[in-house]
Structure formats: C-alpha cells, structure tokens
Amino acid sequence: MTLSTRRQAKRAARREARRALPLWRRMLPTWRITLGTLTALLLLAVGAFAVLYVIVPVPDPNAHAVAQNNIYLYADGTTEIARTGAVNRTDVTIDQIPLQTQQAVVSAEDRTFYQNRGIDLKGMLRAGWNTLLGKGMQGGSTITQQYVKNYYLTQDQTFERKGRELFIALKVDQQRSKNEVLAGYLNSSYFGRGAYGIQSAAHAYYGVDVSQLTLGQGAYLASLLQAPSLYDVRTATPANREKAVARWNYALDGMVQLGFLTTADRNAATFPEPIDPQPATGLAGQAGYLVGVADDYLISSGTIDAATLKAGGWRITTTFEKPKQDAFVKAVQDELTGELDPKARPTTDTDVRVAGASVEPATGRVVAVYGGPDYAKQPFNDALRQDNQIGSTFKPIDLAAGLIAQHTVDGRPITTETRYDGTSERPVTGGPTPYAPPNEDDVDYGNITLRYAMVKSVNSVYAQEGVDAGLARVRDTAVKLGIPDSVRGMDPANTSMTLGTATPSALDLAGAYATLANHGQAHTPWSVQKLERVNPGGAVDVPKMPDHKATDAVGRNIADSVTDVLRDVVSPRGTGSAALDLDRPAAGKTGTTDANLSAWFAGYTPELTTTVGLFRENPKSHAKEPLAGTAGLTRINGGAFPTKIWTDYMTAALSGTPTRQFDLQTGHTDPGPDNWPTTGAPTSSSPSATPTTTATATSAPATTPSHAPSAPAATDQPNPGPVAPSPQNPRPTPSQDQPSPSSRPTQTRSARPSDPPTATAGPSGTAVAPAPAR
C-alpha cells in the first residue's frame, strides 16, 4: 500500500468514526479545526497590528501651544467678567530637572517606565475590561502614552484616540530616549494654578526655578499630576488635603521600593507646604472669585476636566448677575469696611474677612458670591472654603430632623411648639458624648417652645432636641438639604454636632437654606449655564451641561414648618431683628461660634437665599482669630454685621421686584401668642421635651416619663422678658429689651462667670468644638 493510499484510508476512518458520534458532538469542531482557526486569527491580528503600526504616523504637535484665552461672561451673555487661559509654560531640558524630581514622577505615575516599551499591556487590559463593564473610560496609561496624549493628541476619552495613542507611543518609544520622553511629559503636563510644565509649576507652588526643587517639593509636584486642582493643599478641602499628602507619601515610598531613595532619607522627609496661590493677571477685583466658582463647578460636576479647561478657547456664560454682584460688594463695604479702623484698632480690625453666596431657591442658580475684597490682593475664595464652623445656623436642620422623626426616642411628639427646658448648661441626656452647652450670657429661659428657642437661639434646647431627633437623622437631613457629606464636624458620635460644628462653605449653606425656601425641593447650586469652544477648523465643541432637576430632600410640610419658625427669628424679639429693614417677608437664622471665631446669617425671601459669614484669619499662619473687639464691639454675633450685610444686599438685589409672601403648608394650626413664654415661666421637670395640648393640630398630649432625670436647679438669672407678640405678625412693636433694627447692638457678657466648655474628642482623635453660641 502506497503512502497516498494509507493517508486516504486514515482520513476515511476518521470520517466514519465522526459519523458514529452523536449529533451534538459532531457539531463541535475538531481540535485540528480549532487550532487552525486560532492560528489564522492570531496571524490576522499580528498582520493587522503590523499594518496599523506602519500606517499610523507620529503627527505634528497639537495646537495647545497656541491655545486661546477663556472668556467668562455674566448671565446676560455679553458682559465680560474676565479672560484667562493663556498657557503658562516654559520648556526645560531634562538636565535642568533634579534627578530626584524625575524619579518621584516615575514613582508616582509609572513605576515600569524604564523597563516598558512605551505601553503597559497588563494595565491596558485591566482598564479595557473595566471600560467594558461600564465603569467608564479607564486609564492604564504609561508616561509615554500620557506624553503622546498631551503633546500629539487630545484629551478625548474615545477608543479611536486611545488606539492611536497606543501605536504612536510604541513608535515614540522606539524613536526617542527615555530621557527625551520624560522631559516632554514634564514640559507638557498640567500641574494646577494655570501652570503647564514643571518649570512653571516650580514657580507657581514654591517660587523657585525647577533646578532648585528639593526632594519633598519634587515629590509634591509629582503628586499633583493625578489631580492638579483638587490636590492644591492651600485651597483644597480637608478631605482632599489628606488625599494629596497620601499621594506625596505614595511617591516617596515608591522611590524607596525602586531603589531611588534610602529609607533614612525617606523618613527624614517632611511635607513641604507650598506658597499661597499668586493671582493671575486680569482677575483683579471680584473677577477671580467668580472665575473660581465657575471653574470649580465645571470640574466638580464632570462637565470638563481641569487640563482641557485650562487649555483655553472656551466661552463660558455664567449664572452671575452683575447688578447683584455689585450690590454684594457694596453691602460689605458700606456695612462692614466703613466701620473698621485698622489704624486705631490694629489688633482687632485687621484681617477681617467675609464669605457670602446668593442662590435662587427655585432653580439653584448662583446669582452672586462674595469671596473677598480683591482677588489680586487676596487670592483665596472665601465663598468656597470649608473650614469655618457655622454655629447656630445649623439649628434649623436640627428642627427639620426632629419634625421628620415626629417623636423622641421615648415616644414624645416633636413639633414646632413642643416645650423644652431652656436652662443654661443643662446636661444633654442620651447623647453619645457628655455635653452641657451654655446659652449666650448664661441666660436661663425656663420651659419654652422649640419656636421660641429658635427665635432666641437657645443652645440648651437644640442640643437636646437634636439628640432626641437622632444624631444620625440630623446628619442625614443636613446632607439631603445640601450640606456636603464630606465636611468636617458632622460626626453623629459627637453630641456637639447639634450646635453647628459643621464647616460647609457659604455656597454650601446657601444651597441648604434654598432647599428650605423651595419647600423641601433641593437643587445643587450651579454657576455655568453655557460652555462652547470654536476650534481652528470651524467645528464647535458644546459639552453637555448637567441637568438641574430638583430632588425631594424633605417633605413640604417639614420645610414650610421650619420656614414658619425662621420668620419669627426676623422679628423685634429675634436674633435676626436687623433684617426687618428689608421690609419684606423674610426668614433666617443667626449663628455665632464658640470663642467668637465666626459669625453668620443665613436667610431667604421667597425669591432669593443668601448667606453671609464673618471671620478673622492670620494672613501668614492662616489661623483663625476671635472677632471680639472688631469695630470696637465686645462680641460680634450673627445678628450684627452679617445680618446687616445681608439686609443691605437683599434690599438692592430685590429692588424693583414685586413683594412676595411665603406660601406655606405647615400641616398645623396657628400656635398663637399663648405658646410664647412669659416672665417667670416654670422650668421643665424634664431635660427633654414636655409636650403641651396646645402644641399643634397633629400632636397628641403626652406625659413626661417617670424615669426622666430631673433638670438642674434654676439659677438666679432672670427669665426672658414680657410676652412676645404673635409669631405670625411680621412686624410686631419692638420690646424694651430688644434694640431697634436700625441701631447697633451693644454686646456685653453676663456678670455670671462660667468656664469655657471643653472640646470633645471625636472617635478619630480630632477635637470638636462643643458649644457654638447663637
């Protein structure tokens, strides 16, 4: 039998054997077919890869070097705020960059840089898999790929751009040395503060030439590459500062792992604080603050990334209204600046700062902000900072949480007319940490309603009410209303949270109060209504702007009940009496923090919500300083300068618009004047709530549980003055114990001595200021 015959016989035998198999088995390909198919596919893929490698060229550098300015406009779409975006970059050679700075960048961004061939297949496969799983376009890029993206391509997050990036990176790695690639990457990258390239970054953050960067400074600049704007520790939120420092430590630890740095030198390194941001040209006056708010919104909302925004060419129409913005500046100058005398009082009338924001409740549009007197002189945007406690402006959140809870933990109803013991320094029962906050001037108020306690800003009442409502519920309510969950001072493990240890920005607080004004419907404040860029070829980029749909934060009857109470704060007997000069229906709350480190007024009309905060800060150490003594006053409360600035601004901002009344659906009847305290009101026998049968139409009478602890003994301090007018009367006749709205309040401390409360340590060891005053 010949060889050919034997082969034919074997093939015939295989065919017969396969015909004998079940149908399902015959449907499966043989191993020969499978192997052949896979081999063909592999050869096809290799061939396609080779063809693409040949046909995809290394393009000319992109037009980034000739980027246009960004143009920021007021809400009218024509009035210009500022022009920014000219590229701030000076190229340097690799020899000018300290070796340790180069190594820190490699450690932070691509630890296989000196070994890979321009791409990292493992990282790219991981990123591609995550993209297919719907987790968004993922990274996985090497330093070479990032350089290619910055220098030759765009920031577009598409598969087509990513594919071109891969082939170009392979070619660049073959055509250029590692030092050339690293130099190109460091010269083209964005570091924040408008600085492109390592040279500009060295000047922007440390005021030195790149060649003078120390180990720590170089590692910090390397850390900025991941999130340039968020990791600027001079302007970052406390949470982002922690992330920036963690990234700095990651870079240094990687240098040790890669053999670039000894353990001893690593341990000796300390975090190098950068200098304050220096103002950009053209951003003097209020322009820099408005640009900062707009940029912050665009980046934080994900509309555009920082590098693409800073590359320039954008026409940005904001929500700011020039008449209102000018009115805010004028109100600060008229009501505060004119009252300060730094020469006569250099230790108290200097370094006084104001933070303010104004938001439309119905839309969430930010119509004005006050971030400082002049961006060219003070390049810190105080309207966005999150490091000042808000004090008693937090009490409406306590009340809203209580109304949501409806009952205390032991079953007593919580309504706006529920009575509490207003004895100063009465220990709070049921809280996670011991707490006995004093009332302002240590006044004992006796048995008073939550409404009256808000009007007089009684600390002892709301410290207990917040605990009764549940501190976790209070925090949840704050977040739903609009306070970011990342701000400090909202830990339910600390009883002091109830009195405003939280540190939202003025804009955050305006958003939360706007939710109350909008009947419980929340809008995240937004500041840009249109964004577009005309490209050199004539195509127009118009990124999709976020939707601004309202979310249900709290029920309407809850929000309206809080508004109903806050209207009484703006009355002759209330701490916000100075706001009566607005001569419109208004609601609001004052706030003064422990040690008088800040003072606030947050308030609204049906049309507009505005917050004003006042504080002092050492310009060198940035430490907070007491407001006591400012303008010659013993103490600065929220009812003084903040309320007067608010009133002056709101008067101008609403000038010429029809007066609107609050449309409230509180779900209860008018409490009437009988629920307001009278002289000599008896002290409650319970440190918590004491419901009354006249509280509301929906609350049922209840008795104080027999196990409730007794209240502290009454002091010799007088109780509040005569019967207050009806809380529904918008302009009652001023009482003798309350100054008229137009007069300057004269603040004096009570003769009764009291020791300052001791800070309570949180679970992480962070001290929490206990008892913000009113």
MIGUNU-350757 format. One record per residue (C-alpha): x, y, z; residue in three letters. Coordinates in steps of 0.1 Angstrom, whole numbers, padded with zeros to 4 digits, always signed. Example, Ala and Ser with C-alpha at 12.3 -4.5 7.8 and 13.67 -1.06 7.14 Angstrom:
MIGUNU-350757
+0123-0045+0078ALA;+0137-0011+0071SER;
//
This chain:
MIGUNU-350757
+0000+0000+0000MET;+0014+0033-0010THR;+0018+0063+0013LEU;-0010+0082-0005SER;-0033+0052-0001THR;-0026+0049+0036ARG;-0034+0086+0041ARG;-0067+0083+0023GLN;-0076+0052+0044ALA;-0068+0071+0076LYS;-0090+0101+0066ARG;-0118+0077+0056ALA;-0115+0060+0090ALA;-0117+0094+0108ARG;-0148+0104+0088ARG;-0165+0071+0097GLU;-0156+0075+0133ALA;-0170+0110+0134ARG;-0203+0099+0117ARG;-0207+0074+0145ALA;-0207+0102+0171LEU;-0239+0118+0184PRO;-0252+0149+0166LEU;-0242+0173+0193TRP;-0207+0160+0193ARG;-0204+0163+0156ARG;-0214+0200+0159MET;-0183+0207+0178LEU;-0151+0215+0158PRO;-0122+0191+0159THR;-0090+0201+0176TRP;-0074+0204+0142ARG;-0101+0229+0131ILE;-0099+0248+0164THR;-0061+0250+0163LEU;-0062+0261+0127GLY;-0088+0288+0133THR;-0069+0302+0163LEU;-0037+0302+0143THR;-0054+0321+0115ALA;-0069+0346+0138LEU;-0035+0352+0156LEU;-0018+0357+0122LEU;-0045+0380+0112LEU;-0042+0401+0144ALA;-0004+0402+0141VAL;-0008+0413+0105GLY;-0034+0439+0113ALA;-0012+0452+0141PHE;+0018+0454+0118ALA;-0002+0473+0092VAL;-0016+0498+0117LEU;+0018+0503+0132TYR;+0031+0513+0097VAL;+0001+0534+0086ILE;-0005+0553+0119VAL;+0021+0582+0118PRO;+0035+0603+0146VAL;+0016+0635+0140PRO;+0027+0671+0144ASP;+0023+0685+0179PRO;-0012+0697+0187ASN;-0023+0733+0188ALA;-0020+0735+0226HIS;+0010+0759+0224ALA;-0012+0785+0207VAL;-0043+0780+0229ALA;-0068+0808+0232GLN;-0080+0826+0263ASN;-0111+0815+0281ASN;-0138+0842+0282ILE;-0161+0843+0312TYR;-0194+0862+0308LEU;-0221+0873+0332TYR;-0256+0857+0329ALA;-0266+0882+0302ASP;-0242+0865+0278GLY;-0225+0898+0268THR;-0209+0915+0298THR;-0174+0902+0303GLU;-0161+0891+0337ILE;-0126+0880+0328ALA;-0103+0865+0302ARG;-0080+0836+0313THR;-0063+0806+0298GLY;-0031+0819+0281ALA;-0008+0789+0285VAL;+0018+0794+0313ASN;+0047+0772+0303ARG;+0085+0773+0299THR;+0102+0742+0285ASP;+0133+0730+0302VAL;+0158+0702+0294THR;+0160+0670+0314ILE;+0193+0682+0328ASP;+0177+0712+0344GLN;+0152+0689+0363ILE;+0167+0675+0396PRO;+0172+0637+0393LEU;+0151+0631+0425GLN;+0122+0651+0409THR;+0124+0629+0378GLN;+0124+0598+0400GLN;+0095+0610+0421ALA;+0074+0614+0389VAL;+0083+0579+0377VAL;+0074+0565+0412SER;+0041+0583+0412ALA;+0030+0579+0376GLU;+0046+0548+0360ASP;+0070+0526+0380ARG;+0077+0504+0350THR;+0087+0534+0329PHE;+0124+0525+0325TYR;+0115+0489+0316GLN;+0084+0491+0294ASN;+0084+0497+0257ARG;+0060+0526+0258GLY;+0029+0507+0268ILE;+0018+0485+0297ASP;-0003+0457+0283LEU;-0014+0445+0317LYS;-0026+0479+0328GLY;-0043+0485+0294MET;-0061+0451+0296LEU;-0073+0459+0331ARG;-0085+0493+0320ALA;-0102+0479+0289GLY;-0120+0453+0309TRP;-0133+0479+0334ASN;-0145+0500+0305THR;-0164+0471+0290LEU;-0180+0465+0324LEU;-0195+0500+0322GLY;-0172+0517+0347LYS;-0164+0545+0323GLY;-0133+0550+0302MET;-0104+0538+0323GLN;-0067+0548+0324GLY;-0038+0524+0325GLY;-0015+0547+0305SER;+0022+0548+0308THR;+0042+0581+0310ILE;+0049+0576+0273THR;+0012+0573+0265GLN;+0003+0604+0286GLN;+0031+0624+0268TYR;+0016+0613+0235VAL;-0019+0624+0246LYS;-0007+0657+0259ASN;+0017+0666+0230TYR;+0003+0650+0199TYR;-0034+0641+0205LEU;-0063+0655+0226THR;-0079+0647+0260GLN;-0109+0630+0242ASP;-0120+0598+0260GLN;-0126+0576+0229THR;-0115+0542+0217PHE;-0102+0558+0185GLU;-0080+0583+0203ARG;-0068+0555+0227LYS;-0059+0532+0198GLY;-0039+0560+0181ARG;-0022+0567+0214GLU;-0010+0531+0217LEU;+0006+0529+0182PHE;+0022+0564+0185ILE;+0035+0555+0220ALA;+0052+0524+0206LEU;+0069+0545+0178LYS;+0079+0573+0201VAL;+0095+0548+0225ASP;+0115+0534+0196GLN;+0125+0568+0182GLN;+0133+0587+0214ARG;+0153+0580+0246SER;+0136+0576+0279LYS;+0151+0610+0290ASN;+0135+0627+0260GLU;+0101+0612+0267VAL;+0103+0621+0303LEU;+0113+0657+0296ALA;+0085+0660+0270GLY;+0060+0647+0295TYR;+0071+0670+0323LEU;+0070+0700+0299ASN;+0035+0693+0286SER;+0017+0682+0318SER;-0007+0704+0337TYR;+0001+0709+0374PHE;-0027+0733+0385GLY;-0027+0770+0392ARG;-0026+0776+0355GLY;+0009+0761+0353ALA;+0018+0739+0323TYR;+0052+0722+0326GLY;+0075+0715+0356ILE;+0092+0749+0353GLN;+0060+0769+0357SER;+0048+0746+0384ALA;+0080+0752+0404ALA;+0074+0789+0403HIS;+0037+0786+0410ALA;+0040+0764+0440TYR;+0074+0772+0455TYR;+0086+0804+0438GLY;+0118+0788+0427VAL;+0135+0776+0395ASP;+0129+0740+0387VAL;+0166+0732+0393SER;+0162+0743+0429GLN;+0134+0719+0438LEU;+0141+0698+0469THR;+0132+0661+0473LEU;+0099+0669+0491GLY;+0089+0696+0467GLN;+0096+0675+0437GLY;+0075+0647+0452ALA;+0046+0670+0458TYR;+0047+0683+0422LEU;+0047+0647+0411ALA;+0016+0641+0433SER;-0002+0669+0416LEU;-0002+0652+0383LEU;-0030+0629+0393GLN;-0055+0657+0403ALA;-0039+0691+0399PRO;-0067+0713+0412SER;-0080+0690+0439LEU;-0046+0684+0454TYR;-0035+0720+0458ASP;-0033+0719+0496VAL;-0035+0757+0500ARG;-0070+0757+0486THR;-0082+0721+0490ALA;-0109+0709+0513THR;-0097+0690+0544PRO;-0105+0657+0527ALA;-0086+0665+0495ASN;-0056+0677+0515ARG;-0054+0643+0532GLU;-0055+0627+0497LYS;-0028+0650+0485ALA;-0005+0642+0514VAL;-0012+0605+0510ALA;-0002+0607+0473ARG;+0030+0625+0483TRP;+0038+0596+0507ASN;+0030+0571+0480TYR;+0055+0588+0457ALA;+0083+0587+0483LEU;+0075+0551+0493ASP;+0078+0541+0457GLY;+0112+0558+0454MET;+0124+0535+0482VAL;+0109+0504+0466GLN;+0126+0513+0432LEU;+0159+0519+0449GLY;+0160+0557+0442PHE;+0159+0567+0479LEU;+0173+0553+0511THR;+0149+0545+0540THR;+0167+0570+0562ALA;+0163+0599+0537ASP;+0127+0589+0532ARG;+0120+0590+0569ASN;+0137+0624+0572ALA;+0114+0640+0545ALA;+0087+0663+0557THR;+0058+0676+0537PHE;+0068+0709+0520PRO;+0039+0734+0523GLU;+0036+0754+0490PRO;+0033+0792+0489ILE;-0001+0808+0486ASP;-0016+0809+0450PRO;-0005+0841+0432GLN;-0032+0860+0414PRO;-0034+0857+0376ALA;-0034+0889+0356THR;-0068+0901+0346GLY;-0085+0886+0377LEU;-0084+0916+0400ALA;-0115+0927+0419GLY;-0143+0902+0420GLN;-0134+0885+0387ALA;-0110+0860+0402GLY;-0136+0848+0427TYR;-0163+0844+0401LEU;-0140+0825+0377VAL;-0130+0803+0406GLY;-0166+0794+0414VAL;-0174+0787+0377ALA;-0143+0766+0373ASP;-0150+0746+0405ASP;-0185+0739+0392TYR;-0174+0728+0358LEU;-0147+0704+0371ILE;-0166+0690+0401SER;-0197+0683+0380SER;-0176+0664+0355GLY;-0186+0687+0326THR;-0149+0692+0317ILE;-0116+0683+0332ASP;-0091+0708+0345ALA;-0065+0704+0318ALA;-0090+0708+0290THR;-0105+0738+0306LEU;-0071+0754+0312LYS;-0060+0747+0276ALA;-0083+0777+0267GLY;-0106+0787+0239GLY;-0138+0784+0259TRP;-0166+0809+0260ARG;-0183+0804+0294ILE;-0216+0820+0302THR;-0221+0820+0340THR;-0252+0825+0361THR;-0238+0855+0379PHE;-0259+0887+0376GLU;-0237+0918+0376LYS;-0262+0941+0394PRO;-0265+0916+0423LYS;-0227+0910+0423GLN;-0220+0947+0426ASP;-0247+0950+0453ALA;-0230+0923+0474PHE;-0196+0941+0472VAL;-0212+0975+0481LYS;-0231+0960+0510ALA;-0198+0946+0525VAL;-0181+0980+0520GLN;-0210+1000+0534ASP;-0219+0978+0564GLU;-0185+0965+0575LEU;-0155+0980+0558THR;-0166+1016+0567GLY;-0169+1006+0603GLU;-0134+0992+0606LEU;-0104+1013+0617ASP;-0072+0993+0614PRO;-0050+1022+0625LYS;-0069+1028+0657ALA;-0076+0991+0664ARG;-0047+0972+0647PRO;-0052+0940+0668THR;-0089+0936+0661THR;-0099+0955+0629ASP;-0074+0938+0606THR;-0077+0906+0586ASP;-0115+0906+0589VAL;-0130+0885+0561ARG;-0164+0879+0546VAL;-0178+0849+0528ALA;-0211+0851+0510GLY;-0233+0834+0484ALA;-0267+0841+0469SER;-0288+0814+0452VAL;-0322+0813+0436GLU;-0342+0787+0456PRO;-0365+0777+0426ALA;-0336+0770+0403THR;-0304+0766+0422GLY;-0287+0794+0401ARG;-0259+0811+0419VAL;-0265+0848+0412VAL;-0237+0863+0433ALA;-0209+0854+0456VAL;-0185+0873+0478TYR;-0151+0856+0481GLY;-0130+0885+0492GLY;-0123+0922+0486PRO;-0099+0918+0457ASP;-0086+0887+0441TYR;-0053+0904+0432ALA;-0046+0911+0468LYS;-0063+0880+0484GLN;-0063+0851+0460PRO;-0084+0829+0484PHE;-0120+0824+0475ASN;-0137+0826+0509ASP;-0171+0817+0494ALA;-0158+0782+0487LEU;-0137+0774+0518ARG;-0149+0747+0541GLN;-0131+0754+0574ASP;-0154+0778+0593ASN;-0180+0764+0617GLN;-0215+0776+0610ILE;-0228+0777+0646GLY;-0265+0781+0652SER;-0273+0784+0615THR;-0273+0746+0619PHE;-0303+0746+0643LYS;-0330+0747+0616PRO;-0315+0714+0604ILE;-0319+0700+0640ASP;-0355+0712+0639LEU;-0362+0697+0605ALA;-0348+0663+0616ALA;-0370+0664+0647GLY;-0401+0671+0626LEU;-0391+0642+0604ILE;-0386+0619+0634ALA;-0420+0631+0648GLN;-0413+0616+0682HIS;-0383+0614+0706THR;-0368+0580+0714VAL;-0391+0576+0743ASP;-0423+0585+0723GLY;-0429+0622+0730ARG;-0440+0642+0699PRO;-0417+0668+0684ILE;-0434+0698+0668THR;-0425+0734+0665THR;-0445+0741+0697GLU;-0430+0712+0718THR;-0416+0726+0751ARG;-0381+0720+0763TYR;-0361+0731+0793ASP;-0340+0761+0784GLY;-0318+0761+0814THR;-0282+0772+0805SER;-0256+0744+0808GLU;-0282+0718+0814ARG;-0266+0684+0806PRO;-0278+0667+0775VAL;-0293+0633+0781THR;-0290+0604+0757GLY;-0261+0618+0737GLY;-0230+0598+0727PRO;-0207+0623+0745THR;-0212+0644+0776PRO;-0224+0679+0767TYR;-0238+0708+0787ALA;-0237+0739+0765PRO;-0243+0773+0780PRO;-0268+0797+0765ASN;-0255+0831+0754GLU;-0248+0852+0785ASP;-0258+0821+0805ASP;-0295+0831+0804VAL;-0319+0805+0818ASP;-0351+0805+0797TYR;-0372+0780+0816GLY;-0399+0760+0798ASN;-0401+0772+0762ILE;-0412+0760+0728THR;-0389+0750+0700LEU;-0402+0780+0681ARG;-0391+0804+0709TYR;-0359+0786+0714ALA;-0351+0792+0677MET;-0360+0829+0680VAL;-0336+0833+0709LYS;-0312+0807+0697SER;-0312+0788+0729VAL;-0283+0763+0729ASN;-0295+0740+0757SER;-0328+0733+0739VAL;-0315+0725+0705TYR;-0286+0704+0718ALA;-0312+0682+0735GLN;-0337+0683+0706GLU;-0310+0672+0681GLY;-0302+0642+0703VAL;-0339+0634+0707ASP;-0343+0635+0669ALA;-0313+0612+0665GLY;-0279+0625+0655LEU;-0277+0601+0625ALA;-0310+0615+0613ARG;-0297+0651+0618VAL;-0267+0643+0597ARG;-0288+0626+0570ASP;-0312+0656+0570THR;-0282+0680+0566ALA;-0269+0661+0536VAL;-0303+0659+0520LYS;-0308+0696+0523LEU;-0275+0703+0506GLY;-0246+0702+0532ILE;-0218+0680+0516PRO;-0213+0648+0535ASP;-0176+0653+0533SER;-0174+0684+0555VAL;-0159+0682+0590ARG;-0180+0685+0622GLY;-0209+0663+0613MET;-0200+0631+0632ASP;-0230+0616+0650PRO;-0205+0603+0675ALA;-0202+0639+0689ASN;-0232+0654+0707THR;-0218+0689+0698SER;-0228+0684+0662MET;-0263+0697+0670THR;-0250+0733+0675LEU;-0231+0737+0643GLY;-0196+0723+0644THR;-0201+0715+0607ALA;-0179+0735+0583THR;-0197+0739+0549PRO;-0188+0768+0527SER;-0210+0798+0523ALA;-0222+0784+0490LEU;-0230+0750+0505ASP;-0250+0767+0533LEU;-0269+0789+0508ALA;-0279+0757+0489GLY;-0292+0741+0521ALA;-0313+0771+0531TYR;-0325+0774+0495ALA;-0339+0739+0499THR;-0360+0751+0528LEU;-0371+0782+0509ALA;-0381+0759+0480ASN;-0405+0738+0501HIS;-0380+0709+0506GLY;-0370+0706+0469GLN;-0332+0706+0466ALA;-0311+0720+0438HIS;-0273+0716+0439THR;-0261+0752+0433PRO;-0248+0757+0398TRP;-0229+0786+0382SER;-0224+0779+0345VAL;-0253+0779+0320GLN;-0234+0776+0287LYS;-0200+0763+0276LEU;-0187+0763+0240GLU;-0154+0764+0220ARG;-0148+0772+0184VAL;-0119+0751+0170ASN;-0095+0762+0144PRO;-0113+0742+0117GLY;-0146+0758+0125GLY;-0162+0730+0144ALA;-0179+0740+0177VAL;-0175+0720+0209ASP;-0206+0723+0231VAL;-0202+0699+0261PRO;-0234+0686+0276LYS;-0243+0706+0308MET;-0256+0687+0338PRO;-0294+0686+0344ASP;-0307+0708+0372HIS;-0337+0687+0383LYS;-0349+0692+0419ALA;-0347+0663+0443THR;-0370+0656+0472ASP;-0349+0665+0503ALA;-0377+0668+0529VAL;-0414+0669+0528GLY;-0431+0703+0521ARG;-0448+0705+0555ASN;-0414+0699+0572ILE;-0396+0726+0552ALA;-0425+0750+0555ASP;-0428+0745+0592SER;-0391+0754+0596VAL;-0396+0784+0574THR;-0425+0794+0596ASP;-0403+0793+0626VAL;-0374+0811+0609LEU;-0398+0840+0601ARG;-0400+0847+0638ASP;-0362+0850+0640VAL;-0366+0881+0618VAL;-0387+0899+0643SER;-0380+0925+0670PRO;-0376+0898+0696ARG;-0355+0876+0673GLY;-0317+0875+0669THR;-0322+0885+0633GLY;-0341+0917+0641SER;-0317+0938+0619ALA;-0331+0920+0588ALA;-0365+0938+0594LEU;-0351+0967+0575ASP;-0356+0946+0543LEU;-0393+0954+0547ASP;-0403+0922+0530ARG;-0413+0887+0543PRO;-0381+0870+0553ALA;-0369+0840+0572ALA;-0334+0833+0586GLY;-0311+0823+0613LYS;-0281+0838+0630THR;-0250+0819+0641GLY;-0221+0827+0663THR;-0195+0800+0670THR;-0176+0791+0702ASP;-0148+0816+0711ALA;-0164+0841+0686ASN;-0143+0827+0657LEU;-0171+0832+0631SER;-0205+0848+0628ALA;-0232+0840+0603TRP;-0266+0850+0590PHE;-0284+0827+0566ALA;-0318+0838+0553GLY;-0342+0840+0525TYR;-0372+0855+0509THR;-0395+0835+0486PRO;-0373+0847+0457GLU;-0337+0846+0470LEU;-0315+0829+0495THR;-0283+0845+0508THR;-0257+0836+0534THR;-0231+0859+0549VAL;-0202+0847+0571GLY;-0177+0868+0590LEU;-0143+0856+0605PHE;-0108+0868+0610ARG;-0077+0849+0598GLU;-0040+0855+0603ASN;-0026+0861+0568PRO;+0006+0843+0575LYS;-0003+0813+0596SER;-0039+0811+0584HIS;-0050+0805+0620ALA;-0085+0817+0629LYS;-0086+0847+0653GLU;-0115+0859+0675PRO;-0139+0885+0662LEU;-0143+0900+0697ALA;-0133+0937+0696GLY;-0139+0941+0659THR;-0152+0976+0652ALA;-0149+0983+0689GLY;-0177+0958+0699LEU;-0172+0934+0727THR;-0186+0905+0708ARG;-0197+0900+0671ILE;-0229+0880+0668ASN;-0245+0868+0636GLY;-0272+0894+0643GLY;-0247+0922+0639ALA;-0226+0927+0607PHE;-0236+0895+0589PRO;-0273+0904+0592THR;-0267+0940+0582LYS;-0247+0930+0552ILE;-0274+0905+0543TRP;-0301+0931+0546THR;-0283+0957+0526ASP;-0275+0933+0498TYR;-0310+0918+0497MET;-0326+0952+0496THR;-0306+0961+0465ALA;-0309+0927+0449ALA;-0347+0926+0452LEU;-0352+0963+0444SER;-0379+0968+0417GLY;-0393+0933+0421THR;-0428+0927+0435PRO;-0430+0917+0471THR;-0440+0880+0475ARG;-0455+0864+0505GLN;-0444+0829+0518PHE;-0468+0802+0506ASP;-0465+0778+0535LEU;-0482+0745+0541GLN;-0471+0736+0576THR;-0497+0710+0584GLY;-0505+0726+0617HIS;-0526+0755+0630THR;-0515+0789+0641ASP;-0500+0784+0676PRO;-0510+0818+0687GLY;-0493+0840+0713PRO;-0502+0817+0742ASP;-0473+0793+0734ASN;-0447+0821+0738TRP;-0430+0822+0772PRO;-0439+0847+0798THR;-0418+0861+0826THR;-0413+0836+0853GLY;-0422+0806+0831ALA;-0416+0774+0852PRO;-0387+0753+0845THR;-0395+0719+0829SER;-0392+0689+0851SER;-0376+0670+0822SER;-0344+0679+0804PRO;-0361+0669+0772SER;-0393+0677+0756ALA;-0425+0685+0775THR;-0454+0683+0751PRO;-0485+0705+0756THR;-0520+0701+0744THR;-0518+0733+0725THR;-0487+0724+0706ALA;-0502+0716+0671THR;-0532+0702+0655ALA;-0514+0669+0648THR;-0496+0663+0681SER;-0511+0644+0709ALA;-0507+0652+0746PRO;-0481+0631+0763ALA;-0467+0629+0798THR;-0431+0630+0807THR;-0418+0595+0815PRO;-0413+0589+0852SER;-0378+0578+0846HIS;-0367+0611+0831ALA;-0339+0627+0851PRO;-0345+0660+0869SER;-0334+0693+0855ALA;-0306+0712+0871PRO;-0316+0737+0897ALA;-0327+0771+0884ALA;-0302+0799+0886THR;-0307+0835+0897ASP;-0305+0846+0861GLN;-0337+0863+0850PRO;-0360+0846+0826ASN;-0369+0862+0792PRO;-0389+0894+0792GLY;-0425+0901+0787PRO;-0449+0882+0764VAL;-0438+0883+0728ALA;-0461+0893+0701PRO;-0477+0867+0679SER;-0452+0849+0658PRO;-0474+0854+0628GLN;-0471+0892+0630ASN;-0444+0901+0605PRO;-0436+0935+0622ARG;-0445+0935+0659PRO;-0438+0965+0680THR;-0402+0964+0694PRO;-0400+0955+0730SER;-0379+0974+0755GLN;-0354+0946+0760ASP;-0346+0944+0723GLN;-0327+0971+0703PRO;-0344+0986+0673SER;-0333+0971+0639PRO;-0315+1002+0629SER;-0294+1006+0660SER;-0261+0989+0665ARG;-0264+0961+0690PRO;-0243+0966+0721THR;-0230+0932+0732GLN;-0218+0927+0767THR;-0211+0895+0786ARG;-0231+0884+0816SER;-0216+0891+0850ALA;-0221+0855+0858ARG;-0187+0837+0854PRO;-0186+0805+0836SER;-0158+0782+0825ASP;-0155+0777+0787PRO;-0166+0742+0777PRO;-0140+0716+0770THR;-0136+0703+0735ALA;-0148+0668+0730THR;-0126+0644+0711ALA;-0141+0626+0682GLY;-0135+0589+0675PRO;-0105+0597+0654SER;-0090+0619+0680GLY;-0100+0652+0663THR;-0111+0678+0687ALA;-0147+0690+0681VAL;-0156+0725+0694ALA;-0186+0719+0716PRO;-0209+0748+0720ALA;-0213+0773+0693PRO;-0233+0802+0706ALA;-0261+0819+0688ARG;
//
